[in-house]
């Protein structure tokens, strides 16, 4: 991984950013990080959070934050506030989502029995599509080995499973952050990311960002991405000097320096 000082900001027209431990710091959205979002947006760059957080949070983010859209629940949907209203695009229709949620409840019970100390994520009530198991946000930190055990149990039950810095998320289906991001850019911004890859920067921090790290030529890890070590199978091309929200602010300052 190269330092972000070597990233050429000249062609960049859009910034995608994970939220937990990339934009936030120890669970808080700092004024510095939020102001960096606002500065990027005011400079005319498209700004899109790409997160594992739930639909309820993403409703608020799309309406209230200085962003152009949000991709949520690890790629289950995108929300965009346009023409004075919130518009939602899901991977599955409402009936399919309801059926899948019912099946996820039984899987959660088996995971709780197999991995003592884990719990349903506190934001689960606001989710439309996936199961989020907390291994270090509102429970005692169980460590990465427990997160990997939870992910293995999800996969054995037929789920796609991804580990973030705080949760393990599981869902039925093969969508991910990258697939829905590409759909958003094609459908709403008339941008083919395969052709215009170099115009986009993605910033993240954990294994569930792997498809984005692999795909984008300008993928950036905030410094705490290094904490995952060998668990990070696809590494970002660049890394910031500072962790979490301070790392994102560092990236934003670099992108804006010549604008």
ZAMARGU-4260 file (C-alpha; in steps of 0.2 Angstrom, whole numbers, plus 5000, padded with zeros to 4 digits):
<rodrens>
0) 5000/5000/5000 | 5006/5017/4995 | 5004/5033/5005 | 4990/5044/4999 | 5002/5058/4994
5) 5006/5047/4979 | 4987/5047/4973 | 4984/5059/4959 | 4969/5069/4963 | 4967/5077/4946
10) 4955/5065/4938 | 4944/5062/4953 | 4926/5067/4952 | 4918/5056/4965 | 4922/5050/4983
15) 4914/5034/4990 | 4916/5031/5009 | 4913/5018/5022 | 4905/5024/5038 | 4911/5014/5053
20) 4929/5017/5058 | 4932/5026/5041 | 4921/5041/5043 | 4918/5039/5061 | 4930/5038/5076
25) 4926/5027/5091 | 4908/5027/5086 | 4907/5046/5084 | 4906/5057/5068 | 4918/5070/5072
30) 4915/5088/5066 | 4932/5087/5056 | 4926/5072/5047 | 4909/5079/5043 | 4916/5095/5038
35) 4927/5086/5025 | 4911/5078/5018 | 4904/5095/5016 | 4919/5102/5008 | 4920/5088/4995
40) 4902/5090/4991 | 4903/5109/4990 | 4918/5107/4978 | 4907/5098/4966 | 4913/5080/4969
45) 4899/5067/4970 | 4900/5060/4988 | 4892/5043/4992 | 4893/5034/5009 | 4894/5015/5005
50) 4890/5006/5022 | 4884/4991/5030 | 4872/5002/5041 | 4853/4999/5040 | 4840/5007/5030
55) 4834/5017/5044 | 4850/5026/5046 | 4852/5028/5027 | 4835/5036/5026 | 4842/5050/5037
60) 4859/5051/5028 | 4852/5053/5011 | 4840/5067/5017 | 4851/5076/5029 | 4869/5074/5025
65) 4879/5083/5011 | 4879/5068/5000 | 4872/5063/4983 | 4866/5046/4988 | 4870/5032/5000
70) 4872/5013/4997 | 4867/5003/5013 | 4866/4986/5021 | 4882/4981/5011 | 4874/4984/4994
75) 4856/4979/4997 | 4850/4996/4991 | 4854/5013/4987 | 4844/5029/4993 | 4844/5045/4984
80) 4835/5062/4989 | 4831/5070/4972 | 4817/5081/4965 | 4811/5084/4983 | 4808/5066/4989
85) 4818/5051/4995 | 4819/5038/4981 | 4824/5020/4985 | 4831/5006/4974 | 4832/4988/4982
90) 4840/4973/4975 | 4825/4963/4980 | 4806/4967/4980 | 4797/4969/4997 | 4789/4952/4997
95) 4806/4944/4995 | 4814/4954/5008 | 4800/4950/5021 | 4803/4931/5017 | 4821/4932/5019
100) 4820/4941/5036 | 4809/4928/5043 | 4823/4915/5039 | 4836/4925/5046 | 4829/4925/5064
105) 4831/4906/5066 | 4849/4908/5060 | 4853/4921/5073 | 4847/4910/5087 | 4859/4897/5082
110) 4874/4909/5081 | 4870/4916/5099 | 4871/4898/5105 | 4887/4894/5096 | 4896/4910/5100
115) 4893/4916/5118 | 4894/4935/5121 | 4889/4940/5103 | 4872/4949/5101 | 4860/4956/5088
120) 4866/4973/5083 | 4857/4987/5091 | 4852/4994/5074 | 4844/4977/5068 | 4827/4984/5070
125) 4830/4997/5056 | 4836/4984/5044 | 4827/4979/5028 | 4838/4964/5021 | 4851/4957/5032
130) 4856/4950/5049 | 4869/4960/5059 | 4878/4951/5073 | 4888/4963/5085 | 4905/4956/5091
135) 4912/4973/5097 | 4901/4988/5096 | 4889/4986/5111 | 4896/4970/5118 | 4913/4966/5125
140) 4925/4965/5111 | 4926/4946/5106 | 4940/4948/5094 | 4942/4944/5076 | 4942/4925/5079
145) 4924/4926/5085 | 4919/4937/5070 | 4926/4924/5059 | 4917/4910/5068 | 4901/4920/5066
150) 4904/4922/5047 | 4907/4904/5045 | 4891/4899/5054 | 4882/4911/5042 | 4890/4904/5027
155) 4885/4886/5032 | 4867/4892/5033 | 4868/4898/5015 | 4871/4917/5019 | 4884/4928/5011
160) 4894/4935/5026 | 4905/4950/5028 | 4915/4956/5043 | 4915/4974/5047 | 4925/4983/5061
165) 4910/4980/5073 | 4898/4968/5065 | 4896/4952/5055 | 4883/4955/5042 | 4874/4940/5033
170) 4861/4940/5019 | 4853/4929/5006 | 4859/4934/4989 | 4875/4938/4980 | 4874/4957/4980
175) 4888/4967/4988 | 4894/4985/4990 | 4902/4986/4973 | 4887/4979/4963 | 4875/4991/4970
180) 4887/5006/4968 | 4889/5002/4950 | 4870/5001/4948 | 4869/5018/4956 | 4881/5026/4945
185) 4874/5019/4929 | 4856/5022/4934 | 4857/5039/4942 | 4873/5048/4936 | 4875/5040/4919
190) 4893/5034/4923 | 4900/5018/4918 | 4912/5014/4932 | 4921/5001/4922 | 4926/5015/4910
195) 4928/5029/4922 | 4936/5019/4937 | 4950/5032/4939 | 4938/5046/4942 | 4932/5038/4959
200) 4941/5036/4976 | 4934/5024/4988 | 4939/5024/5007 | 4936/5010/5019 | 4944/5001/5033
205) 4939/4982/5035 | 4936/4965/5026 | 4918/4969/5020 | 4926/4983/5009 | 4937/4970/5000
210) 4927/4971/4983 | 4929/4990/4983 | 4947/4989/4987 | 4950/4976/4973 | 4940/4985/4960
215) 4945/5004/4962 | 4962/5009/4956 | 4960/5023/4969 | 4955/5013/4984 | 4961/5020/5000
220) 4962/5012/5018 | 4962/5023/5033 | 4977/5018/5044 | 4967/5006/5055 | 4964/4995/5040
225) 4981/4988/5045 | 4973/4981/5061 | 4965/4967/5051 | 4982/4960/5045 | 4980/4944/5035
230) 4961/4944/5037 | 4961/4958/5024 | 4963/4947/5008 | 4961/4962/4996 | 4971/4977/5001
235) 4968/4995/4996 | 4980/5003/4984 | 4984/5018/4996 | 4984/5021/5015 | 4982/5036/5025
240) 4994/5041/5039 | 4980/5044/5052 | 4966/5032/5057 | 4947/5033/5056 | 4939/5050/5053
245) 4955/5059/5054 | 4962/5048/5040 | 4946/5052/5030 | 4949/5071/5033 | 4967/5068/5028
250) 4961/5060/5011 | 4949/5074/5008 | 4962/5088/5011 | 4973/5079/4998 | 4959/5078/4985
255) 4955/5096/4988 | 4972/5104/4989 | 4973/5108/4970 | 4955/5113/4968
</rodrens>
